[in-house]
Amino acid sequence: YFVAHPGLELPKSLYAELKKRSILISLHKDLEEIMPKLDIVYLTRLQEERFTHEAALGYSFNPEVLNLAKPSMRMLHPLPRVYEQLDPKIDETPH
């Protein structure tokens, strides 16, 4: 599953390469829609310095969104946590 803001999606050539290799993918605009299906969420920060403020807002990860997740779902983040919308309260969850 891929979730990205408009304009920040992977290049179409990469999607074509994945399809060519018979790798199943699905594209989504809404994280909440797919959260119950996920085993792992890999999240990176948007480099705010490269975007306008509106584009850099990103998706919000908070305990409410994580309530939709499987109990065994895990989040991966390369750190550091900067100004993204990654609520520190999620650190207290098992995810």
N, CA, C and O atoms as a GROMACS GRO file, in nm:
protein
  380
    1TYR      N    1   0.084  -0.117   0.000
    1TYR     CA    2   0.000   0.000   0.000
    1TYR      C    3   0.089   0.124   0.000
    1TYR      O    4   0.186   0.132   0.076
    2PHE      N    5   0.056   0.219  -0.084
    2PHE     CA    6   0.127   0.345  -0.088
    2PHE      C    7   0.029   0.457  -0.056
    2PHE      O    8  -0.080   0.462  -0.112
    3VAL      N    9   0.067   0.546   0.036
    3VAL     CA   10  -0.014   0.662   0.071
    3VAL      C   11   0.076   0.783   0.058
    3VAL      O   12   0.184   0.789   0.118
    4ALA      N   13   0.031   0.880  -0.020
    4ALA     CA   14   0.111   1.001  -0.038
    4ALA      C   15   0.021   1.119  -0.070
    4ALA      O   16  -0.087   1.102  -0.128
    5HIS      N   17   0.066   1.236  -0.033
    5HIS     CA   18  -0.004   1.358  -0.072
    5HIS      C   19   0.010   1.378  -0.222
    5HIS      O   20   0.109   1.335  -0.281
    6PRO      N   21  -0.088   1.442  -0.285
    6PRO     CA   22  -0.076   1.472  -0.428
    6PRO      C   23   0.053   1.549  -0.456
    6PRO      O   24   0.085   1.646  -0.388
    7GLY      N   25   0.124   1.504  -0.556
    7GLY     CA   26   0.250   1.568  -0.593
    7GLY      C   27   0.371   1.506  -0.526
    7GLY      O   28   0.484   1.536  -0.564
    8LEU      N   29   0.349   1.420  -0.426
    8LEU     CA   30   0.460   1.359  -0.354
    8LEU      C   31   0.463   1.208  -0.374
    8LEU      O   32   0.533   1.137  -0.301
    9GLU      N   33   0.389   1.159  -0.472
    9GLU     CA   34   0.385   1.016  -0.499
    9GLU      C   35   0.518   0.970  -0.559
    9GLU      O   36   0.599   1.052  -0.603
   10LEU      N   37   0.539   0.839  -0.558
   10LEU     CA   38   0.655   0.784  -0.627
   10LEU      C   39   0.642   0.816  -0.776
   10LEU      O   40   0.531   0.832  -0.826
   11PRO      N   41   0.754   0.824  -0.846
   11PRO     CA   42   0.746   0.849  -0.991
   11PRO      C   43   0.672   0.736  -1.062
   11PRO      O   44   0.681   0.620  -1.023
   12LYS      N   45   0.598   0.772  -1.166
   12LYS     CA   46   0.523   0.673  -1.244
   12LYS      C   47   0.614   0.564  -1.298
   12LYS      O   48   0.571   0.449  -1.312
   13SER      N   49   0.738   0.597  -1.328
   13SER     CA   50   0.830   0.496  -1.380
   13SER      C   51   0.857   0.387  -1.276
   13SER      O   52   0.876   0.271  -1.312
   14LEU      N   53   0.858   0.423  -1.150
   14LEU     CA   54   0.879   0.323  -1.045
   14LEU      C   55   0.758   0.233  -1.031
   14LEU      O   56   0.771   0.112  -1.013
   15TYR      N   57   0.638   0.292  -1.039
   15TYR     CA   58   0.517   0.209  -1.037
   15TYR      C   59   0.518   0.112  -1.155
   15TYR      O   60   0.481  -0.005  -1.139
   16ALA      N   61   0.560   0.159  -1.272
   16ALA     CA   62   0.566   0.073  -1.390
   16ALA      C   63   0.665  -0.041  -1.369
   16ALA      O   64   0.640  -0.155  -1.410
   17GLU      N   65   0.777  -0.012  -1.305
   17GLU     CA   66   0.877  -0.116  -1.278
   17GLU      C   67   0.823  -0.220  -1.180
   17GLU      O   68   0.846  -0.339  -1.198
   18LEU      N   69   0.752  -0.176  -1.079
   18LEU     CA   70   0.692  -0.270  -0.984
   18LEU      C   71   0.590  -0.360  -1.055
   18LEU      O   72   0.586  -0.481  -1.031
   19LYS      N   73   0.508  -0.301  -1.140
   19LYS     CA   74   0.409  -0.378  -1.215
   19LYS      C   75   0.479  -0.478  -1.308
   19LYS      O   76   0.437  -0.593  -1.319
   20LYS      N   77   0.584  -0.434  -1.374
   20LYS     CA   78   0.661  -0.519  -1.465
   20LYS      C   79   0.714  -0.642  -1.391
   20LYS      O   80   0.722  -0.751  -1.448
   21ARG      N   81   0.751  -0.624  -1.265
   21ARG     CA   82   0.805  -0.734  -1.184
   21ARG      C   83   0.696  -0.810  -1.110
   21ARG      O   84   0.725  -0.892  -1.022
   22SER      N   85   0.571  -0.784  -1.145
   22SER     CA   86   0.454  -0.851  -1.085
   22SER      C   87   0.442  -0.830  -0.935
   22SER      O   88   0.396  -0.918  -0.862
   23ILE      N   89   0.485  -0.712  -0.889
   23ILE     CA   90   0.471  -0.676  -0.748
   23ILE      C   91   0.339  -0.604  -0.731
   23ILE      O   92   0.316  -0.500  -0.793
   24LEU      N   93   0.253  -0.658  -0.649
   24LEU     CA   94   0.122  -0.599  -0.627
   24LEU      C   95   0.134  -0.472  -0.545
   24LEU      O   96   0.199  -0.470  -0.441
   25ILE      N   97   0.069  -0.367  -0.592
   25ILE     CA   98   0.067  -0.240  -0.520
   25ILE      C   99  -0.075  -0.185  -0.524
   25ILE      O  100  -0.154  -0.221  -0.611
   26SER      N  101  -0.105  -0.098  -0.430
   26SER     CA  102  -0.229  -0.021  -0.438
   26SER      C  103  -0.200   0.118  -0.384
   26SER      O  104  -0.127   0.135  -0.287
   27LEU      N  105  -0.259   0.216  -0.448
   27LEU     CA  106  -0.236   0.356  -0.416
   27LEU      C  107  -0.356   0.412  -0.339
   27LEU      O  108  -0.471   0.385  -0.374
   28HIS      N  109  -0.328   0.489  -0.235
   28HIS     CA  110  -0.435   0.542  -0.150
   28HIS      C  111  -0.405   0.686  -0.112
   28HIS      O  112  -0.289   0.727  -0.104
   29LYS      N  113  -0.511   0.762  -0.090
   29LYS     CA  114  -0.496   0.900  -0.045
   29LYS      C  115  -0.529   0.914   0.103
   29LYS      O  116  -0.501   1.017   0.164
   30ASP      N  117  -0.589   0.810   0.160
   30ASP     CA  118  -0.640   0.816   0.297
   30ASP      C  119  -0.578   0.705   0.381
   30ASP      O  120  -0.603   0.587   0.356
   31LEU      N  121  -0.499   0.742   0.478
   31LEU     CA  122  -0.433   0.644   0.564
   31LEU      C  123  -0.534   0.565   0.647
   31LEU      O  124  -0.519   0.444   0.667
   32GLU      N  125  -0.636   0.633   0.696
   32GLU     CA  126  -0.735   0.566   0.780
   32GLU      C  127  -0.803   0.450   0.708
   32GLU      O  128  -0.840   0.350   0.769
   33GLU      N  129  -0.819   0.464   0.577
   33GLU     CA  130  -0.883   0.362   0.495
   33GLU      C  131  -0.809   0.228   0.500
   33GLU      O  132  -0.871   0.122   0.500
   34ILE      N  133  -0.677   0.234   0.505
   34ILE     CA  134  -0.598   0.110   0.499
   34ILE      C  135  -0.534   0.071   0.631
   34ILE      O  136  -0.482  -0.040   0.643
   35MET      N  137  -0.537   0.157   0.730
   35MET     CA  138  -0.471   0.130   0.858
   35MET      C  139  -0.508  -0.007   0.916
   35MET      O  140  -0.418  -0.076   0.966
   36PRO      N  141  -0.634  -0.050   0.913
   36PRO     CA  142  -0.667  -0.182   0.971
   36PRO      C  143  -0.601  -0.300   0.900
   36PRO      O  144  -0.597  -0.410   0.955
   37LYS      N  145  -0.551  -0.280   0.778
   37LYS     CA  146  -0.491  -0.388   0.700
   37LYS      C  147  -0.339  -0.399   0.720
   37LYS      O  148  -0.279  -0.499   0.680
   38LEU      N  149  -0.278  -0.300   0.780
   38LEU     CA  150  -0.132  -0.290   0.780
   38LEU      C  151  -0.067  -0.369   0.892
   38LEU      O  152  -0.117  -0.375   1.004
   39ASP      N  153   0.047  -0.429   0.859
   39ASP     CA  154   0.132  -0.494   0.959
   39ASP      C  155   0.244  -0.401   1.002
   39ASP      O  156   0.286  -0.402   1.118
   40ILE      N  157   0.292  -0.321   0.907
   40ILE     CA  158   0.401  -0.226   0.933
   40ILE      C  159   0.370  -0.096   0.860
   40ILE      O  160   0.324  -0.097   0.746
   41VAL      N  161   0.396   0.016   0.926
   41VAL     CA  162   0.389   0.147   0.863
   41VAL      C  163   0.530   0.204   0.866
   41VAL      O  164   0.589   0.219   0.973
   42TYR      N  165   0.582   0.236   0.748
   42TYR     CA  166   0.712   0.301   0.740
   42TYR      C  167   0.686   0.447   0.707
   42TYR      O  168   0.627   0.479   0.604
   43LEU      N  169   0.729   0.533   0.794
   43LEU     CA  170   0.702   0.676   0.783
   43LEU      C  171   0.833   0.751   0.784
   43LEU      O  172   0.920   0.727   0.868
   44THR      N  173   0.848   0.843   0.689
   44THR     CA  174   0.963   0.933   0.693
   44THR      C  175   0.910   1.076   0.699
   44THR      O  176   0.797   1.103   0.659
   45ARG      N  177   0.991   1.162   0.748
   45ARG     CA  178   0.947   1.301   0.756
   45ARG      C  179   0.957   1.365   0.619
   45ARG      O  180   1.043   1.331   0.538
   46LEU      N  181   0.868   1.459   0.595
   46LEU     CA  182   0.880   1.541   0.476
   46LEU      C  183   0.986   1.645   0.505
   46LEU      O  184   0.989   1.703   0.613
   47GLN      N  185   1.070   1.669   0.410
   47GLN     CA  186   1.173   1.770   0.430
   47GLN      C  187   1.110   1.907   0.411
   47GLN      O  188   1.102   1.960   0.300
   48GLU      N  189   1.064   1.961   0.522
   48GLU     CA  190   0.990   2.086   0.522
   48GLU      C  191   1.063   2.197   0.447
   48GLU      O  192   1.000   2.283   0.385
   49GLU      N  193   1.195   2.195   0.452
   49GLU     CA  194   1.273   2.298   0.387
   49GLU      C  195   1.261   2.294   0.234
   49GLU      O  196   1.300   2.389   0.166
   50ARG      N  197   1.206   2.184   0.181
   50ARG     CA  198   1.192   2.170   0.035
   50ARG      C  199   1.050   2.199  -0.014
   50ARG      O  200   1.026   2.196  -0.135
   51PHE      N  201   0.957   2.227   0.077
   51PHE     CA  202   0.818   2.244   0.039
   51PHE      C  203   0.760   2.368   0.103
   51PHE      O  204   0.816   2.424   0.197
   52THR      N  205   0.645   2.409   0.049
   52THR     CA  206   0.571   2.516   0.116
   52THR      C  207   0.516   2.458   0.246
   52THR      O  208   0.511   2.336   0.262
   53HIS      N  209   0.476   2.542   0.335
   53HIS     CA  210   0.424   2.497   0.464
   53HIS      C  211   0.307   2.401   0.445
   53HIS      O  212   0.301   2.298   0.512
   54GLU      N  213   0.214   2.432   0.355
   54GLU     CA  214   0.096   2.349   0.334
   54GLU      C  215   0.136   2.209   0.286
   54GLU      O  216   0.079   2.110   0.332
   55ALA      N  217   0.232   2.201   0.195
   55ALA     CA  218   0.273   2.071   0.141
   55ALA      C  219   0.347   1.989   0.245
   55ALA      O  220   0.347   1.866   0.238
   56ALA      N  221   0.411   2.054   0.340
   56ALA     CA  222   0.493   1.983   0.437
   56ALA      C  223   0.415   1.933   0.558
   56ALA      O  224   0.474   1.874   0.649
   57LEU      N  225   0.286   1.957   0.561
   57LEU     CA  226   0.209   1.916   0.678
   57LEU      C  227   0.208   1.765   0.699
   57LEU      O  228   0.212   1.718   0.813
   58GLY      N  229   0.203   1.690   0.593
   58GLY     CA  230   0.209   1.545   0.605
   58GLY      C  231   0.085   1.486   0.667
   58GLY      O  232  -0.013   1.556   0.692
   59TYR      N  233   0.091   1.357   0.692
   59TYR     CA  234  -0.019   1.287   0.756
   59TYR      C  235   0.004   1.291   0.906
   59TYR      O  236   0.117   1.290   0.954
   60SER      N  237  -0.104   1.296   0.978
   60SER     CA  238  -0.095   1.303   1.123
   60SER      C  239  -0.101   1.163   1.182
   60SER      O  240  -0.197   1.090   1.160
   61PHE      N  241   0.001   1.127   1.257
   61PHE     CA  242   0.001   1.001   1.331
   61PHE      C  243  -0.019   1.035   1.477
   61PHE      O  244   0.064   1.100   1.540
   62ASN      N  245  -0.131   0.990   1.529
   62ASN     CA  246  -0.164   1.016   1.668
   62ASN      C  247  -0.232   0.893   1.723
   62ASN      O  248  -0.264   0.801   1.648
   63PRO      N  249  -0.255   0.888   1.854
   63PRO     CA  250  -0.319   0.769   1.912
   63PRO      C  251  -0.455   0.737   1.852
   63PRO      O  252  -0.492   0.620   1.845
   64GLU      N  253  -0.530   0.838   1.808
   64GLU     CA  254  -0.661   0.813   1.749
   64GLU      C  255  -0.649   0.736   1.618
   64GLU      O  256  -0.726   0.643   1.594
   65VAL      N  257  -0.554   0.773   1.534
   65VAL     CA  258  -0.531   0.700   1.407
   65VAL      C  259  -0.485   0.559   1.439
   65VAL      O  260  -0.526   0.463   1.373
   66LEU      N  261  -0.400   0.546   1.538
   66LEU     CA  262  -0.348   0.413   1.572
   66LEU      C  263  -0.454   0.323   1.634
   66LEU      O  264  -0.436   0.201   1.638
   67ASN      N  265  -0.565   0.380   1.681
   67ASN     CA  266  -0.675   0.297   1.730
   67ASN      C  267  -0.734   0.212   1.619
   67ASN      O  268  -0.799   0.110   1.646
   68LEU      N  269  -0.712   0.251   1.494
   68LEU     CA  270  -0.761   0.176   1.379
   68LEU      C  271  -0.669   0.059   1.343
   68LEU      O  272  -0.705  -0.027   1.263
   69ALA      N  273  -0.551   0.058   1.401
   69ALA     CA  274  -0.449  -0.040   1.364
   69ALA      C  275  -0.468  -0.173   1.437
   69ALA      O  276  -0.529  -0.181   1.543
   70LYS      N  277  -0.413  -0.278   1.375
   70LYS     CA  278  -0.406  -0.408   1.441
   70LYS      C  279  -0.321  -0.393   1.567
   70LYS      O  280  -0.229  -0.311   1.568
   71PRO      N  281  -0.348  -0.469   1.671
   71PRO     CA  282  -0.263  -0.461   1.791
   71PRO      C  283  -0.116  -0.494   1.762
   71PRO      O  284  -0.027  -0.444   1.830
   72SER      N  285  -0.093  -0.577   1.662
   72SER     CA  286   0.044  -0.618   1.630
   72SER      C  287   0.114  -0.526   1.530
   72SER      O  288   0.232  -0.546   1.501
   73MET      N  289   0.044  -0.425   1.477
   73MET     CA  290   0.104  -0.335   1.379
   73MET      C  291   0.219  -0.258   1.444
   73MET      O  292   0.211  -0.217   1.560
   74ARG      N  293   0.326  -0.239   1.367
   74ARG     CA  294   0.442  -0.164   1.415
   74ARG      C  295   0.473  -0.049   1.321
   74ARG      O  296   0.458  -0.059   1.200
   75MET      N  297   0.518   0.061   1.381
   75MET     CA  298   0.560   0.178   1.304
   75MET      C  299   0.712   0.183   1.301
   75MET      O  300   0.778   0.157   1.402
   76LEU      N  301   0.764   0.216   1.185
   76LEU     CA  302   0.908   0.236   1.169
   76LEU      C  303   0.931   0.380   1.126
   76LEU      O  304   0.861   0.432   1.039
   77HIS      N  305   1.028   0.443   1.186
   77HIS     CA  306   1.061   0.582   1.153
   77HIS      C  307   1.212   0.596   1.168
   77HIS      O  308   1.268   0.555   1.270
   78PRO      N  309   1.280   0.654   1.068
   78PRO     CA  310   1.427   0.661   1.074
   78PRO      C  311   1.483   0.765   1.169
   78PRO      O  312   1.604   0.767   1.195
   79LEU      N  313   1.398   0.851   1.221
   79LEU     CA  314   1.439   0.958   1.311
   79LEU      C  315   1.542   1.048   1.243
   79LEU      O  316   1.601   1.003   1.144
   80PRO      N  317   1.567   1.166   1.283
   80PRO     CA  318   1.511   1.228   1.402
   80PRO      C  319   1.368   1.275   1.377
   80PRO      O  320   1.326   1.296   1.263
   81ARG      N  321   1.296   1.289   1.483
   81ARG     CA  322   1.164   1.351   1.477
   81ARG      C  323   1.189   1.500   1.475
   81ARG      O  324   1.254   1.554   1.565
   82VAL      N  325   1.139   1.567   1.374
   82VAL     CA  326   1.162   1.711   1.364
   82VAL      C  327   1.028   1.780   1.387
   82VAL      O  328   0.974   1.775   1.497
   83TYR      N  329   0.973   1.845   1.285
   83TYR     CA  330   0.848   1.918   1.303
   83TYR      C  331   0.730   1.848   1.237
   83TYR      O  332   0.626   1.909   1.216
   84GLU      N  333   0.747   1.723   1.206
   84GLU     CA  334   0.638   1.651   1.141
   84GLU      C  335   0.523   1.631   1.238
   84GLU      O  336   0.533   1.660   1.357
   85GLN      N  337   0.415   1.581   1.185
   85GLN     CA  338   0.299   1.557   1.269
   85GLN      C  339   0.303   1.415   1.322
   85GLN      O  340   0.220   1.331   1.286
   86LEU      N  341   0.398   1.390   1.406
   86LEU     CA  342   0.416   1.260   1.469
   86LEU      C  343   0.400   1.284   1.619
   86LEU      O  344   0.496   1.318   1.688
   87ASP      N  345   0.280   1.266   1.667
   87ASP     CA  346   0.245   1.296   1.805
   87ASP      C  347   0.332   1.216   1.901
   87ASP      O  348   0.336   1.093   1.892
   88PRO      N  349   0.403   1.281   1.993
   88PRO     CA  350   0.486   1.208   2.089
   88PRO      C  351   0.408   1.107   2.173
   88PRO      O  352   0.467   1.014   2.228
   89LYS      N  353   0.277   1.123   2.184
   89LYS     CA  354   0.196   1.029   2.261
   89LYS      C  355   0.198   0.888   2.201
   89LYS      O  356   0.170   0.791   2.270
   90ILE      N  357   0.231   0.877   2.071
   90ILE     CA  358   0.233   0.743   2.011
   90ILE      C  359   0.350   0.662   2.066
   90ILE      O  360   0.350   0.539   2.056
   91ASP      N  361   0.448   0.729   2.124
   91ASP     CA  362   0.562   0.658   2.183
   91ASP      C  363   0.516   0.570   2.300
   91ASP      O  364   0.584   0.474   2.337
   92GLU      N  365   0.402   0.602   2.355
   92GLU     CA  366   0.349   0.527   2.469
   92GLU      C  367   0.263   0.408   2.425
   92GLU      O  368   0.213   0.334   2.510
   93THR      N  369   0.245   0.392   2.295
   93THR     CA  370   0.162   0.282   2.245
   93THR      C  371   0.252   0.162   2.213
   93THR      O  372   0.374   0.177   2.202
   94PRO      N  373   0.194   0.043   2.199
   94PRO     CA  374   0.275  -0.073   2.165
   94PRO      C  375   0.322  -0.074   2.020
   94PRO      O  376   0.401  -0.159   1.980
   95HIS      N  377   0.274   0.023   1.941
   95HIS     CA  378   0.308   0.026   1.799
   95HIS      C  379   0.446   0.080   1.775
   95HIS      O  380   0.491   0.089   1.661
   0.00000   0.00000   0.00000
